[in-house]
Each structure stands twice: as structure tokens, then as C-alpha cells.
Amino acid sequence: MMAEKVDLFDPGKLAIVALILVVGIGGNIGYGGNLPIPLLKGVFPFGWPAIAAAAVFGILVNLIFVFIKPPKVRATDVLQ
């Protein structure tokens, strides 16, 4: 991420990272590793694995942020 100069203080990217961490880690702890999502019940009969669901949710939120831009943060806003 340092070589590509990814700014994780951007609100959109920060929200995506937070969502992936919360769903991935929280789903793994709270639901025994599988989230009870009824979609694709034939492929995942016990629910989606938490890390797979987190990746899918992260991709979907990223697609939403492509069309709806979150507000930009200026350096002066961060320092105050």
C-alpha cells in the first residue's frame, strides 16, 4: 500500500476497510465462522464463510462509492 500511495485517511477507503474487518472478524467470532445469508444456500448450506461475506460486502460498498462519492477531507480538517 505504501508503494501504491493508497490514502487510508480517505473516508470511502476507511469505511470499506472498517466494513471488511467488522464483518470478517465479527462474523468469525459471533456466528461460528459462517454468516446466515440465505443467498446461494445450495453452495453454502451452513451459511457464507465470514471472510467471503466480508469480501463480497467490501466489493459492493466499493461499487456504491464509485457512483456516490463520499466527501473529500482536506488536510486542515484532519489537523483541527
N, C-alpha and C positions, 0 to 999 in steps of 0.2 A: 504494500500500500504506500510505502514511503517512496518507492521508485516511480510509481504512477501518480504521485502527488494527490491522493484522494483526501479530500477535506471532510473528516468525520464530524466537524462542527456545523456542517450544513444541516438544517433541521430535517430535510427529507431523508438524507442518508442516515442520520442519527435515529430517526423514527423507524426506519427499516431494520437497522441493526438491533435496536431495542426489541422490536416485534419478534425477530428471529430468535433472539436469546430467551425472551419470556416464553414463547410458545415451545421452543425446543427443550429448554431446561425444565420449565414448569410442567409441561406435558409429560416429560420423562419421570418426574418425581410424583406428580399428582395422580396420574392415570395409569401407572404401571408401564409406561413406555408407549402406550397406544392411545390415540385420541379417538373418542367415539363419534366419528364422522360417517354418516350413512352412505356417502358417495363412494362408488366402487366397492360395494360390500362383497362382491364375488372375488375380487383380488385380495382385499384385506378383510377377512371375516371377523377379526377381533378389533378392528379399527386401524386408522392410519398410524404408522410409526411417528413419534413426535418430531423427529428430525426431518422426516419427509414432509410432514404437515407444515413445519416451520419454513422449509424451503419454498413450498408452494405459496404460503401466505406472503412471504417476502417478495416473491416474484409478482404476485397480484398487486400488492401495495406499490411496488416499483412501477408497474404499468399504470396504476392510478395516478402516481406522481408525475408520469410523463405528460398526461393530459391536464392535470390540475397542479400547477406549480405552487409549492409552499413558499412563503415569504423569504426573501433573502435577508441574511443577517450581516450587518456592517460591523467592522472591527470596533467602532466606537460603541455600538450597542452591547458587545460582549464585555468590554472593559468596564462599563458602568454598572 
